[in-house]
Amino acid sequence: MSHTTTDEPARRASGATVPVLAFAGIVVAVMQTLLVPVIKDLPELLATTPSNATWVMTSTLLSGAVATPIMGRLGDLYGKRRMLIASLSVMVAGALVSAFTDALLPMIVGRTLQGFAMGAIPLGIGLMRDMLPRERLGSSMALMSSSIGVGGGLALPAAALVAQHTDWHALFYGAAGLGVLSIGLTLLVVPESPLRAKGSFDLPGALGLSLGLVLFLLPITKGGDWGWGSPTTLGLLGGSVVVLLLWGLMELRVAAPLVDLRTTARREVLLTNLASTMVGVAFYVVSLVLPQLLQLPVSTGHGLGQSMVVAGLCVAPLGLTMMFTAPVYARLSARYGPRTTLILGLLVIAVGYAGGLGLMGAAWQTVVTSVLLGAGIGLAYSSLPALIVGAVPASETGAANGLNTLMRSIGTSVSSAVIGMVLANTSTTVGGVAIPTMHGFRISFLIATVAVAGGLVLAFFLPRRRPATTTQLRASSEEDANLARAEQALRGFRGRVLGADGAPVARARVTLIDRHGRRAGATLSAGDGSYALAVPAEGPYVLAARATGHGPLAHAATHAGDERPVDLDLSLPGDTVSA
């Protein structure tokens, strides 16, 4: 387990820091839907086949999935602001490559570089965690987390307007310009976090995770073209299982892993990540269904006959509502906690999709559906980083949120594949052209509803008791007492685990047990033997330590409102100390 170089987060951020970081998140999220308005024309524009043209979208998805956990970990080690600027720079380079070409291969290269910028989302959340005062942290992280949907939603009408009235390459020039603006604002406004994780970058772990993700996501996104039962699809899926299992075994043996699987396996982290996948599925369904429904000709009997721009404007409330949900989330989470807010968001999504089954007969009805779904997805997305940050050490914030963002990406990938298959299998042929049917659209909405139901079940199993570290995420500026409790929650036990020769013991398991014999916290010591455990309240505790090759140790310790070092010497019998 890695630790930061300082115990307290810096609070040097100005009032413009949050808008600038959120803007960066919106800019990189735009890359995911930038080409949606022209996707049907890509084979003609690039002089290639439809199956080859899909790589222009697939490459962005794959590189974004790979980049999010890797850039999060690099940010923890070498500076989150530095890695954020690097991500945006790569995106600008990719946009310019795509802007200057009409050939397939350079376009795929450019789109791959653009997708790499998705790592900016967890980096922005990590910067907020490190620098902002706790009364601003909840709403700020909510806005940053929602920027994925905000950028995707707002990109649709803007990209449609550009594509309809200018050369389609202008989309990439605009993306590059937004990237340059974001870099400039970040350099001017956003300070670097002083917090650093100790350790080195796990290159074998990064390569193993990247290979496993590519082997998994490639057949998910291309299975419709290759055939879901084809040897290629099944072989790649089987290969991904083998690679990811071997990668997991390797990560468990590494002192400073790319992803701390022991932390990831914690109940709150695991269930939150699985719920994130369900939310990702639900988000992408509406992005796929409503634009097609709106643009289908009225002559089909169910199409709404709207232009590309009008269709984008009807779906735009999805992103706008997500943006305006962030301050609402902050108030709800401050009173009820992020678990309750996640459940509420999932319930609103379920209502949106259930109502949407009967609201497909007019353009204004799609706007109502977009607003409802935007509110629900905004609440759900806003809750995810608070749940993750409240369950992991500050030094792992970037990597943990990177993994959470990855899980959302996996959800959207699965959604894209499944909904694409459903719409293709339920389509009807008119004049030699396959037309999606209303039956296919409704099945898609039902699939989204089932995914939301799965997310609700997972959310209900999240711990009701908020961990001590989560208290600092509450928007508590209204009550000084809440601030005092948050400050108290940051205190606890810290020290080093020592062996018989007085040398520090790395990766020793340190467990905090309360007066009722229940586990109140646990961690692994770092390479220098150091550990830190927060406590939920004052009172007596037992600190138990165990390490391979050493005898177990138990200290009875009393927490009295401050934080003093408690070294755990595995060569001594347990005794009583005051902390």
MIZA-963847 format. One record per residue (C-alpha): residue number from 1; x, y, z; chain. Coordinates in steps of 0.5 Angstrom, whole numbers, plus 500, padded with zeros to 3 digits. Example, Ala and Ser with C-alpha at 12.3 -4.5 7.8 and 13.67 -1.06 7.14 Angstrom:
ATOM  num    x    y    z  chaine
ATOM    1  525  491  516       A
ATOM    2  527  498  514       A
//
This chain:
ATOM  num    x    y    z  chaine
ATOM    1  500  500  500       A
ATOM    2  503  507  498       A
ATOM    3  502  513  502       A
ATOM    4  502  521  501       A
ATOM    5  508  525  503       A
ATOM    6  504  529  507       A
ATOM    7  498  528  512       A
ATOM    8  493  534  510       A
ATOM    9  491  536  504       A
ATOM   10  493  543  501       A
ATOM   11  488  548  500       A
ATOM   12  491  553  495       A
ATOM   13  485  552  490       A
ATOM   14  482  559  488       A
ATOM   15  475  559  486       A
ATOM   16  476  558  479       A
ATOM   17  479  551  480       A
ATOM   18  473  547  480       A
ATOM   19  470  550  473       A
ATOM   20  477  549  470       A
ATOM   21  477  542  472       A
ATOM   22  470  541  470       A
ATOM   23  471  544  463       A
ATOM   24  477  540  462       A
ATOM   25  473  534  464       A
ATOM   26  467  536  459       A
ATOM   27  473  537  453       A
ATOM   28  475  530  454       A
ATOM   29  468  527  454       A
ATOM   30  466  531  448       A
ATOM   31  471  526  444       A
ATOM   32  467  520  446       A
ATOM   33  461  523  442       A
ATOM   34  464  528  437       A
ATOM   35  463  523  431       A
ATOM   36  456  521  432       A
ATOM   37  452  526  428       A
ATOM   38  457  523  422       A
ATOM   39  458  516  424       A
ATOM   40  453  513  418       A
ATOM   41  457  517  413       A
ATOM   42  464  515  415       A
ATOM   43  465  509  410       A
ATOM   44  464  514  405       A
ATOM   45  468  520  408       A
ATOM   46  474  515  409       A
ATOM   47  473  511  403       A
ATOM   48  473  505  406       A
ATOM   49  468  499  408       A
ATOM   50  463  500  414       A
ATOM   51  466  495  418       A
ATOM   52  473  498  418       A
ATOM   53  470  505  419       A
ATOM   54  467  503  426       A
ATOM   55  474  502  428       A
ATOM   56  474  510  428       A
ATOM   57  470  510  434       A
ATOM   58  472  503  437       A
ATOM   59  479  506  438       A
ATOM   60  477  512  442       A
ATOM   61  473  507  447       A
ATOM   62  479  502  447       A
ATOM   63  485  507  449       A
ATOM   64  480  511  454       A
ATOM   65  479  505  458       A
ATOM   66  486  503  458       A
ATOM   67  488  510  460       A
ATOM   68  484  512  466       A
ATOM   69  487  507  471       A
ATOM   70  494  508  468       A
ATOM   71  494  516  468       A
ATOM   72  490  516  475       A
ATOM   73  496  512  478       A
ATOM   74  501  516  474       A
ATOM   75  498  522  477       A
ATOM   76  498  519  484       A
ATOM   77  506  518  483       A
ATOM   78  508  524  479       A
ATOM   79  503  530  480       A
ATOM   80  496  530  478       A
ATOM   81  496  537  475       A
ATOM   82  502  534  471       A
ATOM   83  499  528  468       A
ATOM   84  492  532  467       A
ATOM   85  496  537  462       A
ATOM   86  500  531  459       A
ATOM   87  493  528  457       A
ATOM   88  490  534  454       A
ATOM   89  496  535  450       A
ATOM   90  496  528  447       A
ATOM   91  488  529  446       A
ATOM   92  490  536  442       A
ATOM   93  495  532  438       A
ATOM   94  490  527  436       A
ATOM   95  485  532  434       A
ATOM   96  490  535  429       A
ATOM   97  492  528  426       A
ATOM   98  485  527  425       A
ATOM   99  484  534  422       A
ATOM  100  489  533  417       A
ATOM  101  487  527  414       A
ATOM  102  482  523  410       A
ATOM  103  485  516  410       A
ATOM  104  483  511  415       A
ATOM  105  489  509  418       A
ATOM  106  491  516  420       A
ATOM  107  484  517  423       A
ATOM  108  484  511  427       A
ATOM  109  491  514  430       A
ATOM  110  488  520  431       A
ATOM  111  482  518  435       A
ATOM  112  486  513  439       A
ATOM  113  490  519  442       A
ATOM  114  484  523  443       A
ATOM  115  481  517  447       A
ATOM  116  487  517  451       A
ATOM  117  485  524  454       A
ATOM  118  479  520  458       A
ATOM  119  484  519  464       A
ATOM  120  483  527  465       A
ATOM  121  477  525  469       A
ATOM  122  480  521  475       A
ATOM  123  486  526  475       A
ATOM  124  481  532  476       A
ATOM  125  477  528  482       A
ATOM  126  484  527  485       A
ATOM  127  486  534  485       A
ATOM  128  480  536  488       A
ATOM  129  480  531  493       A
ATOM  130  487  534  495       A
ATOM  131  486  541  495       A
ATOM  132  479  543  496       A
ATOM  133  476  545  503       A
ATOM  134  471  539  505       A
ATOM  135  465  544  505       A
ATOM  136  466  545  497       A
ATOM  137  469  538  496       A
ATOM  138  462  534  495       A
ATOM  139  459  539  490       A
ATOM  140  466  539  486       A
ATOM  141  467  532  485       A
ATOM  142  460  531  483       A
ATOM  143  461  536  477       A
ATOM  144  467  533  475       A
ATOM  145  464  526  475       A
ATOM  146  458  528  471       A
ATOM  147  462  532  466       A
ATOM  148  463  525  462       A
ATOM  149  455  525  461       A
ATOM  150  455  533  460       A
ATOM  151  461  533  455       A
ATOM  152  457  527  451       A
ATOM  153  450  530  452       A
ATOM  154  453  537  449       A
ATOM  155  457  535  444       A
ATOM  156  451  532  440       A
ATOM  157  448  538  438       A
ATOM  158  454  542  437       A
ATOM  159  457  537  433       A
ATOM  160  451  536  429       A
ATOM  161  451  544  427       A
ATOM  162  458  544  425       A
ATOM  163  457  537  421       A
ATOM  164  451  540  418       A
ATOM  165  454  547  415       A
ATOM  166  461  546  415       A
ATOM  167  466  541  413       A
ATOM  168  467  535  418       A
ATOM  169  474  536  419       A
ATOM  170  472  543  423       A
ATOM  171  470  538  429       A
ATOM  172  477  536  430       A
ATOM  173  480  543  429       A
ATOM  174  474  545  434       A
ATOM  175  476  540  439       A
ATOM  176  484  542  438       A
ATOM  177  482  549  440       A
ATOM  178  478  547  446       A
ATOM  179  484  542  448       A
ATOM  180  489  548  448       A
ATOM  181  484  553  452       A
ATOM  182  483  548  457       A
ATOM  183  491  547  458       A
ATOM  184  492  554  458       A
ATOM  185  487  555  464       A
ATOM  186  490  549  467       A
ATOM  187  497  552  467       A
ATOM  188  494  559  470       A
ATOM  189  489  557  475       A
ATOM  190  490  550  477       A
ATOM  191  496  549  482       A
ATOM  192  499  542  483       A
ATOM  193  498  538  489       A
ATOM  194  503  537  494       A
ATOM  195  501  530  495       A
ATOM  196  505  524  492       A
ATOM  197  504  516  493       A
ATOM  198  511  513  495       A
ATOM  199  513  507  490       A
ATOM  200  514  506  483       A
ATOM  201  510  505  477       A
ATOM  202  508  498  476       A
ATOM  203  510  497  468       A
ATOM  204  508  490  468       A
ATOM  205  502  491  471       A
ATOM  206  500  497  466       A
ATOM  207  502  492  460       A
ATOM  208  498  486  463       A
ATOM  209  491  491  465       A
ATOM  210  492  494  458       A
ATOM  211  492  487  454       A
ATOM  212  487  484  458       A
ATOM  213  482  490  457       A
ATOM  214  483  490  449       A
ATOM  215  482  483  449       A
ATOM  216  475  484  453       A
ATOM  217  473  490  450       A
ATOM  218  475  489  442       A
ATOM  219  470  483  442       A
ATOM  220  465  487  446       A
ATOM  221  465  492  441       A
ATOM  222  466  488  434       A
ATOM  223  462  482  436       A
ATOM  224  456  484  432       A
ATOM  225  461  485  426       A
ATOM  226  465  478  427       A
ATOM  227  459  474  430       A
ATOM  228  458  473  437       A
ATOM  229  459  465  436       A
ATOM  230  465  466  432       A
ATOM  231  472  463  434       A
ATOM  232  475  470  434       A
ATOM  233  470  473  438       A
ATOM  234  470  467  443       A
ATOM  235  478  466  443       A
ATOM  236  479  474  445       A
ATOM  237  474  473  450       A
ATOM  238  477  467  453       A
ATOM  239  484  470  452       A
ATOM  240  482  476  456       A
ATOM  241  479  472  462       A
ATOM  242  486  468  462       A
ATOM  243  490  475  462       A
ATOM  244  486  478  467       A
ATOM  245  487  472  472       A
ATOM  246  494  472  471       A
ATOM  247  495  480  472       A
ATOM  248  491  479  478       A
ATOM  249  495  474  481       A
ATOM  250  501  478  479       A
ATOM  251  498  485  482       A
ATOM  252  497  481  489       A
ATOM  253  505  480  489       A
ATOM  254  507  487  487       A
ATOM  255  509  492  493       A
ATOM  256  506  498  489       A
ATOM  257  501  495  484       A
ATOM  258  498  499  479       A
ATOM  259  491  497  482       A
ATOM  260  491  495  489       A
ATOM  261  486  489  489       A
ATOM  262  486  488  496       A
ATOM  263  483  495  497       A
ATOM  264  478  494  490       A
ATOM  265  476  488  494       A
ATOM  266  473  492  500       A
ATOM  267  465  491  500       A
ATOM  268  464  499  499       A
ATOM  269  469  499  493       A
ATOM  270  467  493  489       A
ATOM  271  460  494  490       A
ATOM  272  461  502  488       A
ATOM  273  465  500  481       A
ATOM  274  459  494  479       A
ATOM  275  454  499  480       A
ATOM  276  458  504  476       A
ATOM  277  458  499  470       A
ATOM  278  450  499  471       A
ATOM  279  450  506  471       A
ATOM  280  454  506  464       A
ATOM  281  449  501  461       A
ATOM  282  443  506  463       A
ATOM  283  447  512  460       A
ATOM  284  449  510  453       A
ATOM  285  442  507  452       A
ATOM  286  439  514  451       A
ATOM  287  444  516  447       A
ATOM  288  444  511  442       A
ATOM  289  436  510  442       A
ATOM  290  433  518  442       A
ATOM  291  438  521  436       A
ATOM  292  435  515  432       A
ATOM  293  428  515  433       A
ATOM  294  428  523  432       A
ATOM  295  432  523  426       A
ATOM  296  428  517  423       A
ATOM  297  423  519  417       A
ATOM  298  415  520  419       A
ATOM  299  414  515  413       A
ATOM  300  417  509  417       A
ATOM  301  410  510  422       A
ATOM  302  414  511  428       A
ATOM  303  420  516  426       A
ATOM  304  419  523  428       A
ATOM  305  423  526  422       A
ATOM  306  427  531  425       A
ATOM  307  434  534  423       A
ATOM  308  440  532  425       A
ATOM  309  441  539  429       A
ATOM  310  434  539  432       A
ATOM  311  435  531  434       A
ATOM  312  441  534  438       A
ATOM  313  438  539  441       A
ATOM  314  432  535  444       A
ATOM  315  438  530  447       A
ATOM  316  442  536  450       A
ATOM  317  438  537  456       A
ATOM  318  441  530  458       A
ATOM  319  447  533  459       A
ATOM  320  445  540  462       A
ATOM  321  441  537  467       A
ATOM  322  447  533  469       A
ATOM  323  451  539  470       A
ATOM  324  445  543  474       A
ATOM  325  444  536  479       A
ATOM  326  451  537  482       A
ATOM  327  449  542  487       A
ATOM  328  443  539  488       A
ATOM  329  447  532  490       A
ATOM  330  451  536  495       A
ATOM  331  445  538  499       A
ATOM  332  442  531  499       A
ATOM  333  449  528  500       A
ATOM  334  450  532  506       A
ATOM  335  444  530  509       A
ATOM  336  443  523  507       A
ATOM  337  450  521  505       A
ATOM  338  452  518  498       A
ATOM  339  449  511  498       A
ATOM  340  442  514  499       A
ATOM  341  444  519  493       A
ATOM  342  446  514  489       A
ATOM  343  439  510  490       A
ATOM  344  435  516  489       A
ATOM  345  439  517  482       A
ATOM  346  438  510  480       A
ATOM  347  430  510  482       A
ATOM  348  430  517  478       A
ATOM  349  433  513  472       A
ATOM  350  428  507  473       A
ATOM  351  422  512  472       A
ATOM  352  425  516  466       A
ATOM  353  426  509  462       A
ATOM  354  419  506  465       A
ATOM  355  416  513  463       A
ATOM  356  420  513  456       A
ATOM  357  417  507  454       A
ATOM  358  410  511  453       A
ATOM  359  414  518  451       A
ATOM  360  416  516  444       A
ATOM  361  411  520  440       A
ATOM  362  413  527  439       A
ATOM  363  420  531  440       A
ATOM  364  417  534  446       A
ATOM  365  416  527  449       A
ATOM  366  424  526  448       A
ATOM  367  426  532  452       A
ATOM  368  422  530  458       A
ATOM  369  425  523  458       A
ATOM  370  432  527  457       A
ATOM  371  431  531  463       A
ATOM  372  429  525  467       A
ATOM  373  434  521  465       A
ATOM  374  439  527  466       A
ATOM  375  437  528  473       A
ATOM  376  438  521  475       A
ATOM  377  444  519  472       A
ATOM  378  447  526  474       A
ATOM  379  445  524  482       A
ATOM  380  448  517  480       A
ATOM  381  455  519  477       A
ATOM  382  455  525  483       A
ATOM  383  455  519  488       A
ATOM  384  460  515  485       A
ATOM  385  467  519  487       A
ATOM  386  465  520  494       A
ATOM  387  463  513  495       A
ATOM  388  470  511  492       A
ATOM  389  474  517  496       A
ATOM  390  471  515  502       A
ATOM  391  473  508  502       A
ATOM  392  481  509  500       A
ATOM  393  487  512  502       A
ATOM  394  488  519  499       A
ATOM  395  494  517  496       A
ATOM  396  490  512  492       A
ATOM  397  485  517  490       A
ATOM  398  487  518  482       A
ATOM  399  488  510  481       A
ATOM  400  481  508  485       A
ATOM  401  477  513  481       A
ATOM  402  481  511  474       A
ATOM  403  478  504  476       A
ATOM  404  471  507  477       A
ATOM  405  471  511  471       A
ATOM  406  474  505  467       A
ATOM  407  468  501  470       A
ATOM  408  463  506  467       A
ATOM  409  467  505  460       A
ATOM  410  466  498  460       A
ATOM  411  458  499  462       A
ATOM  412  458  504  456       A
ATOM  413  461  499  451       A
ATOM  414  457  493  453       A
ATOM  415  451  497  452       A
ATOM  416  453  499  445       A
ATOM  417  454  492  443       A
ATOM  418  448  489  446       A
ATOM  419  443  495  444       A
ATOM  420  447  495  437       A
ATOM  421  445  488  437       A
ATOM  422  438  489  439       A
ATOM  423  436  494  434       A
ATOM  424  440  490  428       A
ATOM  425  436  484  430       A
ATOM  426  429  488  430       A
ATOM  427  430  492  424       A
ATOM  428  426  492  418       A
ATOM  429  428  493  411       A
ATOM  430  425  499  407       A
ATOM  431  428  500  400       A
ATOM  432  434  496  401       A
ATOM  433  435  500  408       A
ATOM  434  435  497  415       A
ATOM  435  431  501  419       A
ATOM  436  430  501  427       A
ATOM  437  423  499  429       A
ATOM  438  419  502  435       A
ATOM  439  419  495  438       A
ATOM  440  427  495  438       A
ATOM  441  427  502  441       A
ATOM  442  422  499  447       A
ATOM  443  427  493  448       A
ATOM  444  433  497  449       A
ATOM  445  429  501  454       A
ATOM  446  427  495  458       A
ATOM  447  434  493  458       A
ATOM  448  436  499  461       A
ATOM  449  431  499  466       A
ATOM  450  434  492  468       A
ATOM  451  441  494  468       A
ATOM  452  438  500  473       A
ATOM  453  435  495  477       A
ATOM  454  441  491  478       A
ATOM  455  445  497  480       A
ATOM  456  439  498  485       A
ATOM  457  440  492  488       A
ATOM  458  448  493  489       A
ATOM  459  447  500  492       A
ATOM  460  442  497  497       A
ATOM  461  448  492  499       A
ATOM  462  453  498  500       A
ATOM  463  454  499  508       A
ATOM  464  450  504  511       A
ATOM  465  455  507  516       A
ATOM  466  459  512  512       A
ATOM  467  466  511  514       A
ATOM  468  470  516  518       A
ATOM  469  474  519  511       A
ATOM  470  467  520  508       A
ATOM  471  465  525  513       A
ATOM  472  470  530  510       A
ATOM  473  466  530  503       A
ATOM  474  460  533  506       A
ATOM  475  458  540  504       A
ATOM  476  458  542  511       A
ATOM  477  459  549  511       A
ATOM  478  452  551  514       A
ATOM  479  453  548  521       A
ATOM  480  460  549  524       A
ATOM  481  458  542  528       A
ATOM  482  459  538  522       A
ATOM  483  466  541  520       A
ATOM  484  468  539  527       A
ATOM  485  466  532  526       A
ATOM  486  469  532  520       A
ATOM  487  476  534  523       A
ATOM  488  475  529  528       A
ATOM  489  474  524  523       A
ATOM  490  481  525  520       A
ATOM  491  485  523  526       A
ATOM  492  486  517  529       A
ATOM  493  492  512  529       A
ATOM  494  499  512  525       A
ATOM  495  506  510  526       A
ATOM  496  510  504  524       A
ATOM  497  510  496  524       A
ATOM  498  517  494  526       A
ATOM  499  520  487  526       A
ATOM  500  525  483  531       A
ATOM  501  531  487  529       A
ATOM  502  528  494  529       A
ATOM  503  527  494  521       A
ATOM  504  520  496  518       A
ATOM  505  516  491  516       A
ATOM  506  512  492  509       A
ATOM  507  505  490  508       A
ATOM  508  504  488  515       A
ATOM  509  496  487  516       A
ATOM  510  494  492  521       A
ATOM  511  487  492  524       A
ATOM  512  483  497  528       A
ATOM  513  478  493  533       A
ATOM  514  473  497  537       A
ATOM  515  470  496  544       A
ATOM  516  465  491  541       A
ATOM  517  470  487  538       A
ATOM  518  468  489  531       A
ATOM  519  473  491  526       A
ATOM  520  473  499  525       A
ATOM  521  479  499  520       A
ATOM  522  484  496  516       A
ATOM  523  490  497  512       A
ATOM  524  497  495  510       A
ATOM  525  504  498  512       A
ATOM  526  508  501  507       A
ATOM  527  515  500  504       A
ATOM  528  518  504  510       A
ATOM  529  513  500  515       A
ATOM  530  508  506  516       A
ATOM  531  501  506  517       A
ATOM  532  495  510  518       A
ATOM  533  488  509  521       A
ATOM  534  482  514  522       A
ATOM  535  478  512  528       A
ATOM  536  470  514  527       A
ATOM  537  470  516  535       A
ATOM  538  474  517  541       A
ATOM  539  474  511  545       A
ATOM  540  478  504  547       A
ATOM  541  481  500  541       A
ATOM  542  485  494  539       A
ATOM  543  491  495  534       A
ATOM  544  492  488  531       A
ATOM  545  498  487  527       A
ATOM  546  500  481  523       A
ATOM  547  506  479  518       A
ATOM  548  509  473  514       A
ATOM  549  515  471  518       A
ATOM  550  513  475  525       A
ATOM  551  508  473  531       A
ATOM  552  502  477  531       A
ATOM  553  501  483  536       A
ATOM  554  495  486  539       A
ATOM  555  496  493  542       A
ATOM  556  490  496  547       A
ATOM  557  490  503  545       A
ATOM  558  485  509  547       A
ATOM  559  484  515  542       A
ATOM  560  483  521  546       A
ATOM  561  481  526  540       A
ATOM  562  488  527  537       A
ATOM  563  493  523  533       A
ATOM  564  500  521  536       A
ATOM  565  505  515  533       A
ATOM  566  503  508  536       A
ATOM  567  509  504  533       A
ATOM  568  507  496  533       A
ATOM  569  513  492  535       A
ATOM  570  512  485  532       A
ATOM  571  518  483  537       A
ATOM  572  514  485  543       A
ATOM  573  508  482  547       A
ATOM  574  502  486  546       A
ATOM  575  501  492  551       A
ATOM  576  497  498  553       A
ATOM  577  498  505  550       A
ATOM  578  495  512  550       A
ATOM  579  494  515  544       A
//
